[in-house]
Amino acid sequence: MNTVSIEIANESGVAVEETSIVAAARYALDRMGVSALAELSVLLVELEAMADLHERWMDLPGPTDVMAFPMDELDSARRPDTAASGPALLGDIVLCPEFAREQAKKAGHSLIDELHLLTVHGVLHLLGYDHAEPAEEREMFGLQNRLLADFKTTVREERETAAREDADARVLGVVGLERTGTEKQGGSAAAPPPEPGR
Protein backbone atom coordinates (compact mmCIF):
# COMPACT_ATOMS: atom_id res chain seq x y z
CA MET A 1 0.00 0.00 0.00
CA ASN A 2 1.42 3.36 -1.00
CA THR A 3 1.20 6.17 1.51
CA VAL A 4 2.01 9.85 1.55
CA SER A 5 5.72 10.56 2.03
CA ILE A 6 6.21 12.39 5.34
CA GLU A 7 9.56 13.67 6.55
CA ILE A 8 9.99 14.89 10.12
CA ALA A 9 12.88 16.76 11.70
CA ASN A 10 13.06 17.63 15.38
CA GLU A 11 15.19 20.71 15.96
CA SER A 12 13.23 21.77 19.06
CA GLY A 13 15.39 20.23 21.78
CA VAL A 14 12.22 18.61 23.19
CA ALA A 15 12.02 14.82 23.11
CA VAL A 16 8.73 13.80 21.48
CA GLU A 17 7.33 10.69 19.83
CA GLU A 18 8.11 11.65 16.25
CA THR A 19 6.58 8.47 14.84
CA SER A 20 3.31 9.31 16.60
CA ILE A 21 3.25 12.79 15.02
CA VAL A 22 3.86 11.23 11.59
CA ALA A 23 1.06 8.72 12.28
CA ALA A 24 -1.37 11.55 13.09
CA ALA A 25 -0.43 13.41 9.91
CA ARG A 26 -0.68 10.25 7.80
CA TYR A 27 -4.06 9.38 9.31
CA ALA A 28 -5.48 12.84 8.53
CA LEU A 29 -4.07 12.83 5.00
CA ASP A 30 -5.41 9.33 4.32
CA ARG A 31 -8.86 10.21 5.68
CA MET A 32 -8.92 13.36 3.56
CA GLY A 33 -8.19 11.29 0.46
CA VAL A 34 -4.83 12.87 -0.30
CA SER A 35 -2.96 11.15 -3.10
CA ALA A 36 -0.28 8.68 -2.00
CA LEU A 37 2.08 10.58 -4.30
CA ALA A 38 1.92 13.65 -2.05
CA GLU A 39 4.83 14.77 0.10
CA LEU A 40 4.74 16.53 3.47
CA SER A 41 7.42 17.91 5.75
CA VAL A 42 7.01 18.39 9.51
CA LEU A 43 9.54 20.48 11.40
CA LEU A 44 9.69 20.89 15.19
CA VAL A 45 11.49 24.06 16.27
CA GLU A 46 12.53 26.04 19.37
CA LEU A 47 10.61 29.05 20.65
CA GLU A 48 13.06 31.55 19.13
CA ALA A 49 12.87 29.98 15.66
CA MET A 50 9.06 29.90 15.80
CA ALA A 51 8.93 33.54 16.94
CA ASP A 52 11.10 34.48 13.96
CA LEU A 53 8.84 32.60 11.52
CA HIS A 54 5.70 34.04 13.13
CA GLU A 55 6.95 37.60 12.79
CA ARG A 56 8.40 37.13 9.30
CA TRP A 57 5.37 35.41 7.74
CA MET A 58 2.41 36.58 9.83
CA ASP A 59 3.77 39.93 11.02
CA LEU A 60 2.84 38.92 14.58
CA PRO A 61 5.21 39.11 17.56
CA GLY A 62 6.29 36.13 19.63
CA PRO A 63 6.11 32.39 19.04
CA THR A 64 3.01 30.38 18.19
CA ASP A 65 2.08 26.70 18.29
CA VAL A 66 1.80 25.73 14.62
CA MET A 67 2.35 27.27 11.22
CA ALA A 68 1.53 25.74 7.84
CA PHE A 69 3.33 26.67 4.65
CA PRO A 70 1.54 25.35 1.55
CA MET A 71 3.70 24.97 -1.52
CA ASP A 72 3.23 27.73 -4.07
CA GLU A 73 3.03 25.23 -6.94
CA LEU A 74 -0.38 24.03 -5.82
CA ASP A 75 -3.36 25.72 -7.35
CA SER A 76 -7.07 25.39 -6.76
CA ALA A 77 -7.47 23.45 -10.01
CA ARG A 78 -5.21 20.66 -8.67
CA ARG A 79 -5.77 20.25 -4.97
CA PRO A 80 -3.49 17.73 -3.22
CA ASP A 81 -6.52 15.87 -1.86
CA THR A 82 -7.60 14.80 -5.35
CA ALA A 83 -6.04 12.13 -7.53
CA ALA A 84 -3.19 13.49 -9.60
CA SER A 85 -0.78 12.08 -12.11
CA GLY A 86 2.39 13.21 -10.33
CA PRO A 87 3.68 14.03 -6.87
CA ALA A 88 2.06 16.92 -5.06
CA LEU A 89 4.20 18.86 -2.64
CA LEU A 90 1.76 19.71 0.12
CA GLY A 91 4.13 21.91 2.03
CA ASP A 92 5.54 22.23 5.53
CA ILE A 93 4.04 22.10 8.99
CA VAL A 94 6.13 23.76 11.68
CA LEU A 95 5.39 22.86 15.31
CA CYS A 96 6.78 24.38 18.49
CA PRO A 97 6.65 21.73 21.26
CA GLU A 98 7.77 24.17 23.95
CA PHE A 99 4.85 26.49 23.16
CA ALA A 100 2.50 23.51 22.78
CA ARG A 101 3.49 22.18 26.23
CA GLU A 102 1.89 25.20 27.93
CA GLN A 103 -1.27 24.80 25.85
CA ALA A 104 -1.41 21.11 26.74
CA LYS A 105 -1.24 21.96 30.45
CA LYS A 106 -4.07 24.48 30.09
CA ALA A 107 -6.15 21.98 28.10
CA GLY A 108 -5.49 19.20 30.61
CA HIS A 109 -3.96 16.71 28.21
CA SER A 110 -0.50 15.44 27.27
CA LEU A 111 2.04 17.16 25.05
CA ILE A 112 1.71 14.43 22.42
CA ASP A 113 -2.08 14.92 22.35
CA GLU A 114 -1.51 18.64 21.75
CA LEU A 115 1.03 17.90 19.03
CA HIS A 116 -1.45 15.53 17.35
CA LEU A 117 -4.06 18.30 17.42
CA LEU A 118 -1.63 20.84 15.98
CA THR A 119 -0.45 18.39 13.30
CA VAL A 120 -4.01 17.72 12.12
CA HIS A 121 -4.69 21.47 12.26
CA GLY A 122 -1.64 22.09 10.06
CA VAL A 123 -2.67 19.37 7.60
CA LEU A 124 -6.10 20.97 7.21
CA HIS A 125 -4.52 24.37 6.55
CA LEU A 126 -2.33 22.80 3.84
CA LEU A 127 -5.49 21.38 2.27
CA GLY A 128 -7.04 24.82 2.07
CA TYR A 129 -9.12 24.94 5.26
CA ASP A 130 -9.13 28.12 7.32
CA HIS A 131 -10.82 29.60 10.37
CA ALA A 132 -10.89 33.31 9.63
CA GLU A 133 -14.71 33.41 9.37
CA PRO A 134 -17.16 31.80 11.85
CA ALA A 135 -18.55 29.34 9.28
CA GLU A 136 -15.03 28.34 8.20
CA GLU A 137 -14.02 27.91 11.83
CA ARG A 138 -16.99 25.62 12.55
CA GLU A 139 -16.21 23.51 9.49
CA MET A 140 -12.46 23.26 10.13
CA PHE A 141 -12.63 22.66 13.86
CA GLY A 142 -15.49 20.16 13.48
CA LEU A 143 -13.46 18.20 10.94
CA GLN A 144 -10.33 18.50 13.09
CA ASN A 145 -12.17 17.14 16.14
CA ARG A 146 -13.63 14.21 14.17
CA LEU A 147 -10.24 13.30 12.70
CA LEU A 148 -8.56 13.45 16.12
CA ALA A 149 -11.27 11.37 17.80
CA ASP A 150 -11.10 8.75 15.05
CA PHE A 151 -7.29 8.74 15.19
CA LYS A 152 -7.33 8.17 18.96
CA THR A 153 -9.84 5.35 18.56
CA THR A 154 -7.72 3.72 15.86
CA VAL A 155 -4.55 3.99 17.97
CA ARG A 156 -6.33 2.57 21.02
CA GLU A 157 -7.73 -0.35 19.00
CA GLU A 158 -4.30 -1.09 17.50
CA ARG A 159 -2.73 -1.11 20.97
CA GLU A 160 -5.46 -3.40 22.32
CA THR A 161 -4.99 -5.81 19.42
CA ALA A 162 -1.22 -5.83 19.91
CA ALA A 163 -1.66 -6.45 23.66
CA ARG A 164 -4.06 -9.35 22.98
CA GLU A 165 -1.67 -10.88 20.47
CA ASP A 166 1.21 -10.49 22.93
CA ALA A 167 -0.82 -12.12 25.72
CA ASP A 168 -1.83 -14.96 23.38
CA ALA A 169 1.82 -15.52 22.43
CA ARG A 170 2.85 -15.65 26.12
CA VAL A 171 0.09 -18.18 26.92
CA LEU A 172 1.05 -20.33 23.95
CA GLY A 173 4.69 -20.19 25.07
CA VAL A 174 3.79 -21.27 28.62
CA VAL A 175 1.90 -24.34 27.41
CA GLY A 176 4.70 -25.27 25.02
CA LEU A 177 3.14 -24.14 21.78
CA GLU A 178 4.65 -21.56 19.52
CA ARG A 179 2.79 -19.28 17.16
CA THR A 180 3.54 -19.95 13.54
CA GLY A 181 2.99 -17.83 10.46
CA THR A 182 -0.24 -19.76 9.81
CA GLU A 183 -1.66 -18.89 13.24
CA LYS A 184 -0.73 -15.24 12.86
CA GLN A 185 -2.78 -15.16 9.68
CA GLY A 186 -5.82 -16.70 11.37
CA GLY A 187 -5.24 -20.38 10.61
CA SER A 188 -4.56 -23.13 13.11
CA ALA A 189 -1.12 -24.64 13.42
CA ALA A 190 -1.97 -27.12 16.17
CA ALA A 191 -0.96 -30.70 15.38
CA PRO A 192 -3.86 -32.90 14.26
CA PRO A 193 -5.07 -35.40 16.85
CA PRO A 194 -3.54 -38.88 16.54
CA GLU A 195 -5.54 -41.36 14.52
CA PRO A 196 -7.39 -43.98 16.59
CA GLY A 197 -5.45 -47.18 17.17
CA ARG A 198 -2.06 -45.67 16.57
Number of C-alpha atoms within 10 A of each C-alpha: 3 7 15 20 15 15 12 17 12 18 13 19 11 14 9 15 11 16 10 15 21 20 16 25 28 22 20 23 24 15 13 17 13 23 22 21 17 21 19 23 18 23 17 24 23 18 19 13 16 23 18 16 19 19 14 11 10 10 10 13 12 14 19 20 22 23 23 20 16 19 14 9 10 16 9 7 7 12 17 26 20 13 16 15 8 10 15 24 18 25 21 22 25 25 26 27 28 19 18 22 20 14 17 17 12 9 12 11 12 14 21 18 20 21 27 21 21 25 28 25 26 26 28 21 18 24 19 13 17 19 13 8 8 10 10 13 14 13 13 19 16 11 18 21 14 12 21 20 12 15 19 15 12 13 15 12 12 12 12 12 12 12 12 12 13 12 12 13 15 15 13 13 12 10 8 8 13 15 15 12 11 11 12 12 8 8 10 13 14 12 6 7 6 7 6 5 4 4
